[in-house]
Amino acid sequence: MGTDQRAVGREAAEQQMRNMRERAVDARIEVRNLLVDGDKAAVEADFTGTHIGEFAGILPAGRAVRVPYSVVYDLRDSVVYDLRGGQISALRIYFPMSMLVGQITS
């Protein structure tokens, strides 16, 4: 949300997620709900951690973050990321980027 960022392909998606969770923010994912129905899955979670690396041109300030977000997965043939043993062919992350930026700059 609030950005046109896209990652196409397994490696690009993995790199983008790692950058956010390990390099920009020392993050934990706190899952609140997981729903699976046929070839779709959805997760509601909180992205929590500490801002430890450059993000969107903002230098690390060690601030704590907590941002709610959701992910919708298409479960198909090609593997992008493993969710409880299922295969994910695509995912869409709904993440309020402005909330994260607000927390690391306040």
Buried (B, 14 or more C-beta within 10 A) or exposed (E): EEEEEEBEEBEEBEEBBEBBBEBBBBBEEEEEEEEBEEEEBBBBBBBBBBBBBEBEEBEBEEBEBEBBBBBBBBBEEEEBBEBEEBBBBEBEBEBBBEBBBEBBEE
